[in-house]
C-alpha cells in the first residue's frame, strides 16, 4: 500500500539489545586479584571516544595536483564512572595511570547485534558468528581525574580523560 505522503516505507533492518555492549579493562581484574585476566567493567556509566589521523595536503606550484601525506594517529576518550571497590580502583589507577605501562594498557568495547533471548538456538549461533564487534584502544593512559559527589545520592562520580595511540576493530 502506498504511503500517504508518497514516501518510501521503512524496512525492518533488525534489532539489538543494549545489554549486548560492554566496556572492559583486560588487565585490571588480574592485577587487583579480584578476577580473571578477562577484564572487569569498573562501573563505567558513559564513554566518549575520538580517534583521528593527521593528514597534510601538499600542493605543487604551477599545477593543480594535490598530495595527501598521512601522519600519525592518536585518540582520546572521556569516561564517567562510579567509584567502586578499592582493590579494583587501586589496580586501575596503578595500571592506567602509569605512563610506563602504556604498552600493556588496553580498553575494550564490545557490541553484538540481535536479541539472543528472543531467538531460537540456531539463530543465536549465527548471530554469535557474524554479529559482534570488538574495538580495542591500545596504549591507554589516564591524563586527568575529577571527582564529584552530590548529597542527594552520596555516590562518588569520577570523570577521567585518557589518551591512546591505536584503535583496532575485530570480530
Rosetta silent file (secondary structure, phi, psi, omega in degrees, C-alpha in Angstrom):
SEQUENCE: XXXXXXXXXXXXXXXXXXXXXXXXXXXXXXXXXXXXXXXXXXXXXXXXXXXXXXXXXXXXXXXXXXXXXXXXXXXXXXXXXXXXXXXXXXXXXXXXXXXXXXXXXXXXXXXXXXXXXXXXXXXXXXXXXXXXXXXXXXXXXXXXXXXXXXXXXXXXXXXXXXXXXXXXXXX
SCORE:     score description
SCORE:     0.000 S_00000001
   1 L     0.000  140.847 -177.172    0.000    0.000    0.000 S_00000001
   2 L   -73.918  145.911  175.878    1.300    3.473   -0.867 S_00000001
   3 L   -69.380  143.114 -178.916    2.403    5.909    1.823 S_00000001
   4 L   -60.405  -31.379 -179.387    0.028    8.845    2.349 S_00000001
   5 L  -100.917   15.075  178.969    2.860   11.317    1.743 S_00000001
   6 L    58.685   40.532  178.342    4.279    9.327   -1.174 S_00000001
   7 L  -107.644  156.852  177.533    7.380    8.387    0.826 S_00000001
   8 L   -69.159  134.679  179.098    9.285    5.165    0.797 S_00000001
   9 L   -72.016  148.876  175.586    8.154    2.819    3.546 S_00000001
  10 L   -66.687  150.512  174.370   10.628    1.831    6.233 S_00000001
  11 L  -119.123  133.007 -179.170   12.167   -1.608    6.053 S_00000001
  12 L   -68.893  124.399 -176.557   12.950   -3.509    9.220 S_00000001
  13 L  -105.687   -1.303  179.689   16.731   -3.935    9.449 S_00000001
  14 L   121.158  176.395 -178.319   16.989   -5.960   12.647 S_00000001
  15 L  -133.431  158.947  169.357   17.227   -5.425   16.373 S_00000001
  16 E  -149.373  151.565 -177.828   19.848   -5.388   19.053 S_00000001
  17 L   -99.711  142.511 -178.507   19.661   -5.216   22.808 S_00000001
  18 H   -65.162  -21.912  178.765   21.559   -2.631   24.815 S_00000001
  19 H   -77.571    5.351  175.060   22.814   -5.324   27.167 S_00000001
  20 H   -89.037    7.450 -179.346   24.939   -6.606   24.288 S_00000001
  21 L  -115.442  144.652  176.936   27.519   -3.849   24.862 S_00000001
  22 E  -151.900  155.562  174.034   30.314   -3.765   27.405 S_00000001
  23 E  -122.681  124.071  179.847   33.476   -1.863   28.285 S_00000001
  24 E  -132.547  160.721  178.685   36.256   -3.858   29.941 S_00000001
  25 E  -121.706   98.120 -168.710   39.838   -3.376   31.023 S_00000001
  26 L   -55.013  -35.783 -173.961   41.569   -6.709   30.363 S_00000001
  27 L   -84.628  -23.485 -165.220   44.490   -6.344   32.791 S_00000001
  28 H   -67.359  -43.182 -178.593   42.798   -4.823   35.833 S_00000001
  29 H   -58.378  -46.557 -179.514   40.980   -7.851   37.293 S_00000001
  30 H   -67.600  -39.868 -178.785   44.106  -10.000   37.391 S_00000001
  31 H   -66.722  -36.415 -178.556   46.301   -7.180   38.721 S_00000001
  32 H   -83.911   -7.122 -179.906   43.892   -6.347   41.535 S_00000001
  33 L    70.847   25.000 -177.750   43.480  -10.022   42.421 S_00000001
  34 L  -116.952    1.816 -179.213   39.687   -9.816   42.084 S_00000001
  35 L  -174.837  178.284 -179.831   39.034  -11.588   38.843 S_00000001
  36 L   -72.827  169.686  179.661   40.391  -13.299   35.779 S_00000001
  37 L   -72.835    1.537  177.499   42.521  -11.571   33.202 S_00000001
  38 L   -68.476  -13.783  174.156   39.391  -11.353   31.013 S_00000001
  39 L   109.245  161.233  176.668   38.782   -7.912   32.456 S_00000001
  40 E  -127.703  159.565 -175.169   36.453   -6.056   34.746 S_00000001
  41 L   -87.227  -26.307  176.844   33.884   -3.387   33.964 S_00000001
  42 L    61.329   27.437  173.996   34.782   -0.762   36.597 S_00000001
  43 L    53.808   41.391  179.331   31.211    0.637   36.813 S_00000001
  44 E   -69.088  129.377  179.638   31.560    2.722   33.625 S_00000001
  45 E  -101.490  -33.617  177.024   28.496    4.931   33.101 S_00000001
  46 E  -156.036  156.872 -176.952   29.434    6.686   29.864 S_00000001
  47 E  -148.296  131.163  172.934   32.285    6.788   27.399 S_00000001
  48 E  -122.539  129.138 -175.503   33.183    9.197   24.603 S_00000001
  49 E  -129.058  139.017  178.015   35.973    8.174   22.276 S_00000001
  50 E  -135.288  134.120 -179.580   37.660   10.067   19.456 S_00000001
  51 E  -134.451  128.758 -174.606   40.336    8.726   17.108 S_00000001
  52 E  -138.356  154.830  172.674   41.962   10.860   14.425 S_00000001
  53 E  -120.616  144.095  177.852   44.766   10.765   11.919 S_00000001
  54 E   -83.024  129.420  176.711   46.793   13.738   10.817 S_00000001
  55 E  -129.718  124.038  179.587   46.623   14.350    7.073 S_00000001
  56 E  -106.250  134.475  174.714   48.654   17.123    5.440 S_00000001
  57 E   -93.425  134.329  176.216   47.841   18.482    1.994 S_00000001
  58 E  -123.584  130.288 -179.997   50.771   19.377   -0.213 S_00000001
  59 E  -109.516  149.026  178.017   50.298   21.355   -3.409 S_00000001
  60 L  -102.929  128.929  178.680   52.674   21.561   -6.330 S_00000001
  61 L   -61.231  138.773  175.626   53.411   25.012   -7.752 S_00000001
  62 L    81.700   -1.761  177.290   52.273   25.507  -11.321 S_00000001
  63 L  -133.799  172.618  175.719   49.898   22.519  -11.351 S_00000001
  64 L   -99.329   13.606 -178.969   46.544   21.607   -9.885 S_00000001
  65 L   -70.943  139.294  173.500   47.997   18.492   -8.254 S_00000001
  66 E  -128.418  140.413 -179.779   47.308   17.895   -4.580 S_00000001
  67 E  -123.528  142.441  175.605   49.009   15.231   -2.478 S_00000001
  68 E  -106.101  132.767  175.848   47.949   13.805    0.851 S_00000001
  69 E  -116.054  115.750 -179.287   50.570   12.834    3.397 S_00000001
  70 E   -79.700  127.695  178.832   49.286   10.559    6.134 S_00000001
  71 E  -104.403 -156.374 -177.256   50.718   11.291    9.555 S_00000001
  72 E   -79.777  154.946  176.521   50.345    9.677   12.921 S_00000001
  73 E  -103.354  156.988  177.821   47.074    8.722   14.523 S_00000001
  74 E  -157.453  154.553 -178.817   46.008    9.479   18.067 S_00000001
  75 E  -135.585  159.865  174.458   42.982    9.061   20.238 S_00000001
  76 E  -143.664  156.271  177.937   41.398   10.471   23.344 S_00000001
  77 E  -148.522  150.636  172.355   38.491    9.457   25.487 S_00000001
  78 E  -116.605  141.859 -176.249   36.408   10.755   28.324 S_00000001
  79 E  -138.184  134.590  172.687   34.831    8.368   30.758 S_00000001
  80 E  -106.521  127.367 -177.244   32.272    8.746   33.519 S_00000001
  81 E  -134.384  162.369  169.473   32.462    6.103   36.249 S_00000001
  82 E   -99.130  130.182  178.755   31.135    5.349   39.678 S_00000001
  83 L   -68.102  125.837 -172.309   33.933    4.953   42.215 S_00000001
  84 L  -121.999 -147.162 -174.883   33.742    1.335   43.326 S_00000001
  85 L   -53.998  137.452 -173.618   35.626   -1.361   45.227 S_00000001
  86 H   -60.303  -43.599 -177.119   39.025   -0.205   46.484 S_00000001
  87 H   -60.986  -44.125  179.247   41.081   -3.174   45.176 S_00000001
  88 H   -68.546  -44.491  179.785   39.776   -2.734   41.635 S_00000001
  89 H   -57.599  -49.141 -178.456   40.016    1.060   41.829 S_00000001
  90 H   -64.106  -43.334  177.428   43.611    0.975   43.029 S_00000001
  91 H   -60.506  -40.027  178.815   44.619   -1.612   40.426 S_00000001
  92 H   -63.670  -48.980  179.668   43.056    0.531   37.700 S_00000001
  93 H   -62.457  -42.572 -178.656   44.885    3.700   38.774 S_00000001
  94 H   -65.413  -38.224 -177.789   48.212    1.920   39.163 S_00000001
  95 H   -77.881  -52.217 -172.799   47.964    0.277   35.742 S_00000001
  96 H   -88.128  -13.565  178.115   46.419    3.018   33.609 S_00000001
  97 L   -86.574  -15.304 -178.144   47.858    5.997   35.488 S_00000001
  98 L   -95.954  112.747 -178.114   51.474    4.978   34.926 S_00000001
  99 H   -60.296  -23.812  179.330   52.747    6.089   31.520 S_00000001
 100 H   -72.305  -13.148  176.741   55.410    3.363   31.748 S_00000001
 101 H   -95.015    3.389 -172.290   52.631    0.731   31.497 S_00000001
 102 L   -54.874  -35.150 -177.924   51.227    2.153   28.266 S_00000001
 103 L   -64.813  -19.885  179.837   52.465   -0.734   26.132 S_00000001
 104 L   -99.265  -19.105 -169.211   50.207   -3.117   28.125 S_00000001
 105 L   -78.130  120.827  176.858   47.153   -0.892   28.624 S_00000001
 106 E  -132.030  145.042  172.455   44.075   -1.756   26.593 S_00000001
 107 E  -120.682  131.748 -177.000   40.449   -0.754   26.863 S_00000001
 108 E  -118.084  132.974  176.558   37.934   -2.965   25.067 S_00000001
 109 E  -119.477  116.920 -179.300   34.462   -2.000   23.857 S_00000001
 110 E  -118.182  143.930  177.317   32.400   -4.914   22.581 S_00000001
 111 E  -138.659  151.364  174.291   28.968   -4.890   20.986 S_00000001
 112 E  -137.886  152.337  178.187   26.802   -7.580   19.459 S_00000001
 113 L   -93.710  169.592  175.281   23.679   -7.449   17.361 S_00000001
 114 E    92.258  169.681  177.019   20.491   -9.354   17.883 S_00000001
 115 L  -122.304   83.190 -169.933   18.240  -10.128   20.781 S_00000001
 116 H   -56.314  -32.305 -177.403   19.576  -13.511   21.903 S_00000001
 117 H   -71.963  -20.381 -177.238   16.863  -14.248   24.450 S_00000001
 118 H   -98.594   -0.300 -174.681   14.121  -13.963   21.816 S_00000001
 119 L  -110.540  152.114  173.907   15.751  -16.128   19.140 S_00000001
 120 L   -65.856  159.656 -175.380   15.973  -19.889   18.667 S_00000001
 121 H   -54.596  -40.467 -179.114   19.342  -21.507   19.446 S_00000001
 122 H   -63.988  -38.186  177.743   20.301  -21.860   15.750 S_00000001
 123 H   -68.396  -37.824  176.918   19.759  -18.129   15.176 S_00000001
 124 H   -59.943  -41.583  179.940   21.843  -17.335   18.276 S_00000001
 125 H   -64.199  -40.154  178.010   24.750  -19.334   16.858 S_00000001
 126 H   -64.462  -45.319  179.794   24.532  -17.441   13.561 S_00000001
 127 H   -63.372  -37.348 -179.353   24.455  -14.072   15.329 S_00000001
 128 H   -61.400  -32.894 -178.613   27.400  -15.040   17.506 S_00000001
 129 H   -83.311  -31.583 -174.544   29.498  -15.595   14.392 S_00000001
 130 H  -116.779   -7.062 -170.078   28.502  -12.559   12.371 S_00000001
 131 L  -117.358   38.270  175.236   27.032  -10.041   14.761 S_00000001
 132 E  -139.800  158.164  178.911   29.668   -8.778   17.126 S_00000001
 133 E  -142.388  145.944  179.276   32.498   -6.293   17.054 S_00000001
 134 E  -128.371  113.248  173.470   35.357   -5.619   19.422 S_00000001
 135 E   -92.027  133.717  177.335   37.050   -2.207   19.494 S_00000001
 136 E  -125.551  117.460  174.465   40.390   -2.165   21.305 S_00000001
 137 E   -91.451  119.122 -175.460   42.049    1.115   22.320 S_00000001
 138 E  -103.676  153.485  177.154   45.748    0.366   22.795 S_00000001
 139 L    63.631   41.936 -176.382   48.429    2.189   24.786 S_00000001
 140 L   -81.409  138.485  178.609   45.860    3.930   27.010 S_00000001
 141 E  -140.673  135.268  175.828   46.999    6.263   29.815 S_00000001
 142 E   -71.424  132.049  176.916   44.959    8.363   32.264 S_00000001
 143 E  -111.021  -28.009 -177.510   45.734   12.074   31.893 S_00000001
 144 E  -147.156  139.816  175.404   43.099   13.705   34.150 S_00000001
 145 E  -129.499  134.902  173.910   40.864   12.582   37.028 S_00000001
 146 E  -133.081  143.609 -179.744   37.986   14.546   38.562 S_00000001
 147 E  -122.402  146.514  176.597   35.627   13.514   41.361 S_00000001
 148 E  -146.718  146.763  175.312   32.169   14.774   42.280 S_00000001
 149 E  -141.835  143.791  177.468   29.566   13.765   44.849 S_00000001
 150 L  -115.500  142.239 -178.417   26.029   15.022   45.474 S_00000001
 151 L   -62.503  -26.475 -176.474   24.322   14.969   48.873 S_00000001
 152 L   -63.833  -43.296 -175.672   21.203   13.510   47.290 S_00000001
 153 L  -118.236  -13.016  178.161   22.674   10.118   46.383 S_00000001
 154 L    54.849   29.346  175.095   26.135   10.087   48.032 S_00000001
 155 L   -98.160  129.454  179.525   27.584    8.255   45.033 S_00000001
 156 E   -84.993  117.388  179.277   31.078    9.369   44.095 S_00000001
 157 E   -98.783  138.515 -179.925   31.202   10.070   40.380 S_00000001
 158 E  -119.370  134.894  171.588   34.501   10.148   38.561 S_00000001
 159 E  -115.126  124.757  176.585   35.263   11.852   35.266 S_00000001
 160 E  -132.737  153.698  177.489   38.535   10.909   33.668 S_00000001
 161 E  -113.079  139.736  177.977   40.359   11.690   30.492 S_00000001
 162 E  -134.200  156.446  169.812   42.624    9.206   28.775 S_00000001
 163 E  -120.298  156.925  177.668   44.748    9.191   25.668 S_00000001
 164 E  -148.230  162.918 -172.762   45.572    6.199   23.499 S_00000001
 165 L  -106.400  -18.657 -178.224   47.711    5.502   20.465 S_00000001
 166 E  -150.802  149.316  176.950   45.860    2.975   18.313 S_00000001
 167 E  -131.245  124.552  179.372   42.316    1.733   17.772 S_00000001
 168 E  -118.007  158.880  177.040   41.553   -1.657   16.234 S_00000001
 169 E  -129.797  125.301  176.034   38.304   -3.361   15.228 S_00000001
 170 E  -139.032  168.654  178.679   37.891   -7.115   15.186 S_00000001
 171 L  -118.265    0.000    0.000   35.030   -9.555   15.380 S_00000001
